[in-house]
Amino acid sequence: MREKASLTVRYVSEQSVRYVPGPYTGQVDLIASGNVVMVTISERNPKRIPAMKLKLKDSPVYVGVNKGQPELLDKVNQILSAAKADGSLEKNALQWLKEPLPADL
């Protein structure tokens, strides 16, 4: 008789990454989470760096500006456009998120 395979899967949020030991100790086989959590796991246990198996989606990130502040919105857009154009936005994504910006950004 063939034995049934066992697989442990866990979702790890940014809030729980400090308290959930599974990704660090090998108690789980797979985790589903964002790249910020994966970077934290990699830094805390370099011997168990997670490998991406499947990308579920690119999560957008927004900069919020109150309505009625068009000058501030324009300034934020100028800063982001300049950072994208000079490569510093990509450099920061690689440094902090450990992956490049999406091609369609």
C-alpha positions as a Markdown table, in Angstrom:
| # | Residue | x | y | z |
|---|---|---|---|---|
| 1 | Met | 0.0 | 0.0 | 0.0 |
| 2 | Arg | 1.3 | 3.4 | -0.9 |
| 3 | Glu | 1.7 | 6.0 | 1.8 |
| 4 | Lys | -0.1 | 9.3 | 1.5 |
| 5 | Ala | 2.2 | 12.3 | 1.1 |
| 6 | Ser | 2.0 | 15.0 | 3.8 |
| 7 | Leu | 2.4 | 18.6 | 3.0 |
| 8 | Thr | 2.1 | 21.6 | 5.4 |
| 9 | Val | 1.2 | 25.0 | 4.0 |
| 10 | Arg | 1.0 | 28.2 | 5.9 |
| 11 | Tyr | 0.2 | 31.9 | 5.0 |
| 12 | Val | 2.6 | 34.3 | 6.8 |
| 13 | Ser | 1.7 | 37.9 | 7.0 |
| 14 | Glu | 4.0 | 40.9 | 7.6 |
| 15 | Gln | 2.6 | 41.1 | 11.2 |
| 16 | Ser | 3.1 | 37.4 | 12.0 |
| 17 | Val | 6.5 | 36.8 | 10.5 |
| 18 | Arg | 8.2 | 37.6 | 13.8 |
| 19 | Tyr | 6.1 | 35.1 | 15.8 |
| 20 | Val | 5.6 | 32.2 | 13.4 |
| 21 | Pro | 8.6 | 29.8 | 13.7 |
| 22 | Gly | 7.6 | 27.5 | 10.8 |
| 23 | Pro | 9.5 | 29.2 | 7.9 |
| 24 | Tyr | 12.7 | 29.3 | 10.0 |
| 25 | Thr | 12.7 | 25.8 | 11.4 |
| 26 | Gly | 11.4 | 23.7 | 8.6 |
| 27 | Gln | 8.1 | 23.0 | 10.3 |
| 28 | Val | 6.2 | 23.9 | 7.1 |
| 29 | Asp | 6.8 | 22.8 | 3.5 |
| 30 | Leu | 5.4 | 25.9 | 1.7 |
| 31 | Ile | 4.4 | 29.4 | 2.7 |
| 32 | Ala | 2.4 | 32.0 | 0.8 |
| 33 | Ser | 3.3 | 35.6 | 1.5 |
| 34 | Gly | 4.6 | 38.8 | 0.0 |
| 35 | Asn | 8.2 | 39.6 | -0.9 |
| 36 | Val | 8.8 | 41.8 | 2.2 |
| 37 | Val | 8.1 | 38.8 | 4.4 |
| 38 | Met | 10.3 | 36.5 | 2.2 |
| 39 | Val | 13.1 | 39.0 | 2.6 |
| 40 | Thr | 12.7 | 39.0 | 6.4 |
| 41 | Ile | 12.7 | 35.1 | 6.4 |
| 42 | Ser | 15.9 | 35.1 | 4.2 |
| 43 | Glu | 17.7 | 37.5 | 6.5 |
| 44 | Arg | 16.8 | 35.7 | 9.7 |
| 45 | Asn | 17.8 | 32.3 | 8.4 |
| 46 | Pro | 20.2 | 32.4 | 5.4 |
| 47 | Lys | 20.3 | 28.6 | 5.4 |
| 48 | Arg | 16.6 | 28.4 | 4.6 |
| 49 | Ile | 16.1 | 31.1 | 2.0 |
| 50 | Pro | 12.7 | 30.7 | 0.4 |
| 51 | Ala | 12.5 | 30.1 | -3.4 |
| 52 | Met | 9.5 | 31.5 | -5.3 |
| 53 | Lys | 7.5 | 28.7 | -6.8 |
| 54 | Leu | 4.5 | 30.6 | -8.1 |
| 55 | Lys | 3.7 | 34.4 | -8.3 |
| 56 | Leu | 0.1 | 34.9 | -7.5 |
| 57 | Lys | -0.1 | 38.6 | -8.3 |
| 58 | Asp | 1.8 | 41.8 | -8.2 |
| 59 | Ser | 0.4 | 43.9 | -5.3 |
| 60 | Pro | 0.1 | 47.6 | -6.1 |
| 61 | Val | 1.5 | 50.1 | -3.7 |
| 62 | Tyr | 0.0 | 53.6 | -3.6 |
| 63 | Val | 1.0 | 57.0 | -2.3 |
| 64 | Gly | -2.1 | 58.7 | -0.8 |
| 65 | Val | -2.7 | 62.4 | -1.2 |
| 66 | Asn | -5.7 | 64.2 | 0.2 |
| 67 | Lys | -8.3 | 65.5 | -2.3 |
| 68 | Gly | -7.8 | 69.2 | -3.0 |
| 69 | Gln | -4.0 | 69.1 | -3.0 |
| 70 | Pro | -3.1 | 69.0 | -6.7 |
| 71 | Glu | 0.2 | 70.7 | -6.1 |
| 72 | Leu | 1.3 | 68.0 | -3.7 |
| 73 | Leu | 0.0 | 65.3 | -6.1 |
| 74 | Asp | 2.0 | 66.8 | -8.9 |
| 75 | Lys | 5.1 | 67.0 | -6.8 |
| 76 | Val | 4.8 | 63.3 | -5.7 |
| 77 | Asn | 4.3 | 62.3 | -9.3 |
| 78 | Gln | 7.4 | 64.3 | -10.4 |
| 79 | Ile | 9.5 | 62.7 | -7.7 |
| 80 | Leu | 8.4 | 59.2 | -8.6 |
| 81 | Ser | 8.9 | 59.8 | -12.4 |
| 82 | Ala | 12.4 | 61.2 | -11.7 |
| 83 | Ala | 13.2 | 58.2 | -9.5 |
| 84 | Lys | 12.0 | 55.8 | -12.2 |
| 85 | Ala | 13.9 | 57.6 | -14.9 |
| 86 | Asp | 17.2 | 57.8 | -13.1 |
| 87 | Gly | 17.0 | 54.2 | -11.9 |
| 88 | Ser | 16.9 | 54.9 | -8.2 |
| 89 | Leu | 13.4 | 53.5 | -7.8 |
| 90 | Glu | 14.6 | 50.2 | -9.4 |
| 91 | Lys | 17.8 | 50.3 | -7.2 |
| 92 | Asn | 15.6 | 50.7 | -4.0 |
| 93 | Ala | 13.3 | 47.8 | -5.1 |
| 94 | Leu | 16.3 | 45.5 | -5.5 |
| 95 | Gln | 17.8 | 46.6 | -2.2 |
| 96 | Trp | 14.7 | 46.4 | 0.0 |
| 97 | Leu | 12.3 | 44.0 | -1.8 |
| 98 | Lys | 15.0 | 41.8 | -3.4 |
| 99 | Glu | 13.3 | 41.8 | -6.8 |
| 100 | Pro | 13.0 | 44.2 | -9.7 |
| 101 | Leu | 10.0 | 46.5 | -10.4 |
| 102 | Pro | 7.3 | 45.0 | -12.5 |
| 103 | Ala | 7.9 | 45.6 | -16.2 |
| 104 | Asp | 4.5 | 47.2 | -16.6 |
| 105 | Leu | 5.1 | 49.8 | -13.9 |
